[in-house]
Amino acid sequence: MSKKISLMGILVDHRGAMAPRVQEVITEFGSEAIGRMGVPSPSKEKGLIALAMEAENSEIQELKERLKAIEGVEVQIATFESQ
């Protein structure tokens, strides 16, 4: 399989309580991550993480499912098909 460039948007509700678990999962996929930016909501109760990855589709889907298993986490992915 070939690696694709993808952007993963991760919205974390109750970020103060959930951020450590989210960070733990993202760190497990650190070799596939090529960039990351985190932005808290104005209320500071939610956080948005933009994660750029170069990975195989199976790795991207595994990370997505692991993150979605955490309560209060929503994940969206954009994958660039042309390389």
DRENDO-1510 file (C-alpha; in Angstrom, 1 decimal, always signed):
<recs>
REC; n; res; u; v; w
REC; 1; MET; +0.0; +0.0; +0.0 .
REC; 2; SER; +1.1; +3.6; -0.6 .
REC; 3; LYS; +1.2; +6.3; +1.9 .
REC; 4; LYS; -1.1; +9.3; +1.5 .
REC; 5; ILE; -1.0; +12.8; +2.8 .
REC; 6; SER; -4.0; +13.5; +5.1 .
REC; 7; LEU; -5.3; +16.1; +7.4 .
REC; 8; MET; -7.1; +14.9; +10.5 .
REC; 9; GLY; -9.3; +17.3; +12.4 .
REC; 10; ILE; -9.9; +16.3; +16.0 .
REC; 11; LEU; -12.5; +18.1; +18.1 .
REC; 12; VAL; -12.1; +17.4; +21.8 .
REC; 13; ASP; -14.9; +18.2; +24.2 .
REC; 14; HIS; -14.0; +18.7; +27.9 .
REC; 15; ARG; -10.4; +19.1; +26.7 .
REC; 16; GLY; -8.9; +19.6; +30.2 .
REC; 17; ALA; -10.1; +16.1; +31.2 .
REC; 18; MET; -9.7; +14.4; +27.8 .
REC; 19; ALA; -6.5; +15.9; +26.4 .
REC; 20; PRO; -4.1; +13.5; +28.2 .
REC; 21; ARG; -5.8; +10.4; +26.7 .
REC; 22; VAL; -6.0; +12.0; +23.2 .
REC; 23; GLN; -2.4; +12.9; +23.4 .
REC; 24; GLU; -1.4; +9.4; +24.4 .
REC; 25; VAL; -3.2; +7.9; +21.4 .
REC; 26; ILE; -1.7; +10.5; +19.0 .
REC; 27; THR; +1.8; +9.8; +20.3 .
REC; 28; GLU; +1.4; +6.2; +19.5 .
REC; 29; PHE; +1.2; +7.3; +15.8 .
REC; 30; GLY; +4.0; +9.8; +16.1 .
REC; 31; SER; +6.1; +8.3; +13.2 .
REC; 32; GLU; +3.2; +9.0; +10.8 .
REC; 33; ALA; +2.6; +12.6; +12.0 .
REC; 34; ILE; +4.3; +15.3; +10.0 .
REC; 35; GLY; +2.7; +18.4; +11.7 .
REC; 36; ARG; +0.3; +19.4; +14.4 .
REC; 37; MET; -1.5; +22.5; +15.6 .
REC; 38; GLY; -3.8; +22.8; +18.6 .
REC; 39; VAL; -6.3; +25.6; +19.1 .
REC; 40; PRO; -8.6; +25.9; +22.2 .
REC; 41; SER; -12.2; +27.2; +21.7 .
REC; 42; PRO; -12.8; +30.7; +23.2 .
REC; 43; SER; -14.7; +29.0; +26.1 .
REC; 44; LYS; -11.6; +26.7; +26.6 .
REC; 45; GLU; -13.9; +23.8; +27.1 .
REC; 46; LYS; -13.3; +22.4; +23.6 .
REC; 47; GLY; -10.1; +22.0; +21.7 .
REC; 48; LEU; -9.4; +21.5; +18.0 .
REC; 49; ILE; -6.3; +19.6; +16.8 .
REC; 50; ALA; -5.2; +19.7; +13.2 .
REC; 51; LEU; -2.9; +16.7; +12.5 .
REC; 52; ALA; -1.1; +16.3; +9.2 .
REC; 53; MET; +0.0; +12.8; +8.5 .
REC; 54; GLU; +1.8; +10.7; +5.8 .
REC; 55; ALA; +0.5; +7.2; +6.4 .
REC; 56; GLU; -1.3; +4.3; +4.8 .
REC; 57; ASN; -5.0; +4.4; +4.8 .
REC; 58; SER; -5.2; +1.5; +7.3 .
REC; 59; GLU; -3.0; +3.5; +9.8 .
REC; 60; ILE; -5.2; +6.6; +9.4 .
REC; 61; GLN; -8.4; +4.6; +9.9 .
REC; 62; GLU; -6.9; +2.9; +13.0 .
REC; 63; LEU; -6.0; +6.2; +14.6 .
REC; 64; LYS; -9.4; +7.6; +13.7 .
REC; 65; GLU; -11.2; +4.7; +15.4 .
REC; 66; ARG; -9.0; +4.8; +18.5 .
REC; 67; LEU; -9.7; +8.5; +18.9 .
REC; 68; LYS; -13.4; +8.2; +18.3 .
REC; 69; ALA; -13.5; +5.6; +21.1 .
REC; 70; ILE; -12.6; +8.4; +23.6 .
REC; 71; GLU; -15.8; +10.0; +24.9 .
REC; 72; GLY; -16.3; +13.6; +23.6 .
REC; 73; VAL; -13.9; +13.2; +20.6 .
REC; 74; GLU; -15.0; +13.8; +17.0 .
REC; 75; VAL; -12.7; +13.1; +14.0 .
REC; 76; GLN; -12.9; +14.2; +10.4 .
REC; 77; ILE; -10.3; +13.3; +7.7 .
REC; 78; ALA; -9.3; +14.9; +4.4 .
REC; 79; THR; -7.0; +12.8; +2.2 .
REC; 80; PHE; -5.1; +14.0; -0.8 .
REC; 81; GLU; -5.2; +11.3; -3.5 .
REC; 82; SER; -2.7; +12.8; -5.9 .
REC; 83; GLN; +0.9; +12.5; -5.0 .
</recs>
